[in-house]
């Protein structure tokens, strides 16, 4: 006979596991002893009242169904949120594709990002672009520290505003509590930085996922690469 690590063994060494295995392997037992289903009394988890085995099974099924319903609702909510994000990204990309003058791209990107994703503050700075675009606000040459920082980023930075130089590009840096800084690359070379700022210190948290921000950066960099000198 098998052993049981739970309650003490029963008569003649029969354990609870032995009984459970017997009942599982002998479903006809309850057909021969149908009265047991109604006579066995268990304690309900919803109070101290006694319920029959059948009632207890129904309660367990209801709890399981309720748990499945919650999971389905959560899945639907996530799918709706993903659809909204996809729609916003689609409109952002459409703005880029409809911009025929490359010189207008940075400003239109910033405006679209702020509108579609409800970003309070945003800015773009570029370097190494064609000389024809020198003098534009977005092409104001940042310091070497900024360019080195952008080149060192393997993924977007998300976190508190620790007085970064890039925060000064935003409209009101004193109100920026958290930031996202997304490097813009052409091949292996970085040529710009997209900066997002929020007064909410948790909007861009260090532990948040950056996959979506990376996609935004890739789309922006692909379009803005047209401002670089022809190879």
Helices and strands as residue ranges (DSSP letters): G 11-13, H 16-25, H 28-32, H 35-39, E 41-43, E 50-52, H 53-98, G 102-104, H 105-116, E 121-126, G 131-133, G 137-139, H 144-152, E 157-160, G 165-169, G 173-175, E 178-186, E 189-198, H 211-224, G 225-227
